[in-house]
Amino acid sequence: MTGLPIRSIVKEVGITQLDNHKELESDPMMLDVYDHAVNMANNQIANALFTKAKEGDIKAILFWMKSRAGWHESVEDDLQDAAPRIKTLTVRAIHPDANKGRQTS
C-alpha cells in the first residue's frame, strides 16, 4: 500500500482521517514509517525505470530525460513554399542549457 496516499490508506484500513491525524499526533513515528515506506517504493520504481532506460526503452529514456534532465518538446511551424501553409509537428529534445548565453527579445 506504499503507493497510496495516506487518505486512501486510512480508508482501506477503515479509520477516519481525523482518527489517523490524532494517532499521528500521539505517535509521530508512524509518519516516519510511512515516509520511509514511500521512499522505498519510489526508489524501486526509479530503479526499474533506470533499468528500462539502460536497456534502450525509448519511452523510459524520454521520460527520464524530461523529468530528470530538464528536456522538453517544442512545436514549430514549418512553412514550405509559402502556400499552402503546412503545419508539422517537430519534436526535439532540447537540453536545458541550450539557451544559456543567448539574449531574448
Summary of the structure (lengths in Angstrom):
residues: 105
radius of gyration: 23.0
end to end distance: 50.3
largest distance: 72.2
contacts: 188
relative contact order: 0.08
helix: 52%
strand: 0%
